[in-house]
């Protein structure tokens, strides 16, 4: 039986998808699921270990499958990894879904993540690489989004409220 998430969160690493996703799920009285957590559980390794041991292509294949499965199974709030939108099939699966793009600028990213540990794509020059990742991905986030919620300077609770308003979901 196929179901559909109440809302799917997309956006860059460190934007707060996990935090806001849990708050949204709580407010909506539904479950929360994160495809990065699914990948870690299935692989029995961290995402950083998968990148190092198997490479980005292997990780993206695992991510694509995790997203496909979660979209088919999960009726609550679903958070996708920052790079999930790179895959055209995944973007196709997001068509018709209620997708919220949580956006932030690079200075906010620096404050939130320190742009450091456990971010395999940001290992060398974090600020420069983050900017390049965002330039490559921003249009993809915007393409799949039914709503964009800027998070700069907002608390997770404020972002959650803005996301609820953006998709006009009613709290439980």
C-alpha positions as CSV (number, residue, x, y, z in Angstrom):
1,X,0.0,0.0,0.0
2,X,1.4,3.4,-1.0
3,X,1.1,6.4,1.2
4,X,2.3,9.9,1.0
5,X,4.3,12.0,3.5
6,X,2.4,14.9,5.1
7,X,5.4,17.1,4.3
8,X,8.9,16.5,2.9
9,X,11.8,18.8,4.0
10,X,14.7,19.5,1.7
11,X,17.6,21.9,2.1
12,X,21.4,22.0,2.7
13,X,23.2,20.2,5.4
14,X,23.0,22.0,8.7
15,X,19.8,24.0,7.9
16,X,17.9,22.2,10.6
17,X,15.8,19.6,8.7
18,X,16.1,17.1,11.5
19,X,15.2,19.6,14.3
20,X,12.4,21.2,12.4
21,X,11.2,17.9,11.1
22,X,10.8,16.5,14.7
23,X,9.0,19.7,15.8
24,X,6.7,19.6,12.7
25,X,5.9,16.0,13.4
26,X,5.1,16.8,17.0
27,X,2.9,19.7,16.1
28,X,1.0,17.6,13.5
29,X,0.7,14.6,15.7
30,X,2.5,12.3,13.2
31,X,5.8,10.5,12.9
32,X,9.2,11.8,11.8
33,X,11.6,10.0,9.5
34,X,15.0,11.0,8.1
35,X,16.5,9.3,5.1
36,X,20.0,9.8,6.3
37,X,19.1,7.9,9.5
38,X,17.6,5.1,7.3
39,X,20.9,4.9,5.3
40,X,23.0,4.7,8.5
41,X,20.7,2.0,9.9
42,X,20.7,-0.1,6.7
43,X,24.5,0.2,6.1
44,X,25.5,-0.1,9.8
45,X,28.0,2.8,9.2
46,X,28.0,6.6,9.3
47,X,27.5,8.6,6.2
48,X,31.1,9.8,6.4
49,X,32.3,6.2,6.6
50,X,30.2,5.3,3.5
51,X,31.7,8.3,1.6
52,X,35.3,7.3,2.6
53,X,34.9,3.5,2.1
54,X,32.6,3.3,-0.9
55,X,32.6,6.8,-2.5
56,X,29.9,9.3,-3.2
57,X,28.3,7.4,-6.1
58,X,27.7,4.4,-3.8
59,X,26.2,6.7,-1.1
60,X,24.0,8.4,-3.7
61,X,22.6,5.0,-4.9
62,X,21.8,4.1,-1.3
63,X,20.2,7.5,-0.8
64,X,18.1,7.2,-3.9
65,X,16.7,3.9,-2.6
66,X,16.2,5.2,0.9
67,X,14.2,8.2,-0.4
68,X,12.1,6.0,-2.8
69,X,11.2,3.6,0.1
70,X,10.5,6.4,2.6
71,X,8.3,8.3,0.2
72,X,6.3,5.1,-0.4
73,X,6.0,4.1,3.2
74,X,6.0,7.2,5.5
75,X,2.9,9.2,6.1
76,X,4.4,11.8,8.5
77,X,7.2,14.3,8.2
78,X,10.1,13.2,6.0
79,X,13.5,14.9,5.9
80,X,15.8,14.2,3.0
81,X,19.6,14.4,3.0
82,X,21.1,17.6,1.5
83,X,22.1,16.0,-1.8
84,X,19.0,13.8,-2.4
85,X,17.6,16.4,-4.9
86,X,20.7,15.8,-7.2
87,X,19.0,12.7,-8.5
88,X,16.5,13.3,-11.4
89,X,14.4,10.2,-10.4
90,X,14.2,11.5,-6.9
91,X,13.1,14.9,-8.1
92,X,10.4,13.2,-10.2
93,X,9.2,11.3,-7.1
94,X,8.8,14.6,-5.3
95,X,6.5,16.0,-7.9
96,X,3.0,16.2,-6.3
97,X,4.4,16.0,-2.8
98,X,4.2,18.8,-0.2
99,X,7.9,19.8,-0.2
100,X,9.3,22.6,2.0
101,X,12.8,23.9,1.1
102,X,14.5,25.3,4.2
103,X,17.0,27.8,3.0
104,X,19.9,29.6,4.7
105,X,22.9,31.8,3.6
106,X,26.5,30.8,4.0
107,X,27.0,33.0,7.2
108,X,24.1,31.2,8.8
109,X,25.6,27.9,7.7
110,X,28.9,28.8,9.4
111,X,27.2,29.7,12.6
112,X,25.1,26.5,12.7
113,X,27.5,23.9,11.5
114,X,30.9,25.4,12.0
115,X,31.2,23.9,8.5
116,X,33.3,21.1,10.0
117,X,33.2,17.6,11.4
118,X,31.2,14.7,9.8
119,X,30.5,16.7,6.6
120,X,32.5,14.7,4.0
121,X,31.7,17.1,1.1
122,X,33.2,20.0,3.1
123,X,36.5,18.6,4.2
124,X,39.0,20.9,2.5
125,X,37.7,24.5,2.2
126,X,34.4,24.5,4.0
127,X,33.0,28.0,3.1
128,X,34.1,27.8,-0.5
129,X,32.7,24.3,-0.9
130,X,29.5,25.1,0.9
131,X,28.9,28.1,-1.5
132,X,29.7,25.8,-4.5
133,X,27.3,23.1,-3.3
134,X,24.6,25.7,-2.8
135,X,25.1,27.2,-6.2
136,X,24.8,23.7,-7.7
137,X,21.8,22.7,-5.6
138,X,19.7,25.8,-5.0
139,X,17.8,25.6,-8.2
140,X,17.1,21.9,-7.6
141,X,15.7,22.7,-4.1
142,X,13.6,25.4,-5.6
143,X,12.4,23.1,-8.4
144,X,11.0,20.5,-6.1
145,X,9.7,22.9,-3.4
146,X,6.0,23.8,-3.0
147,X,7.2,26.3,-0.4
148,X,10.4,28.0,0.6
149,X,11.1,28.9,4.2
150,X,14.2,31.1,4.9
151,X,15.7,30.1,8.2
152,X,18.3,32.8,8.7
153,X,18.1,34.2,12.2
154,X,15.0,32.2,13.2
155,X,14.7,29.7,16.0
156,X,13.6,26.1,15.1
157,X,10.2,26.9,16.6
158,X,9.9,30.0,14.3
159,X,10.9,27.9,11.3
160,X,8.4,25.2,12.2
161,X,5.6,27.8,12.4
162,X,6.6,29.3,9.1
163,X,6.7,25.8,7.5
164,X,3.2,25.0,8.9
165,X,1.9,28.3,7.5
166,X,3.6,27.8,4.2
167,X,2.0,24.5,3.5
168,X,-1.2,25.4,5.4
169,X,-1.1,22.2,7.5
170,X,-3.3,22.1,10.6
171,X,-1.7,21.1,13.9
172,X,-3.0,18.1,15.7
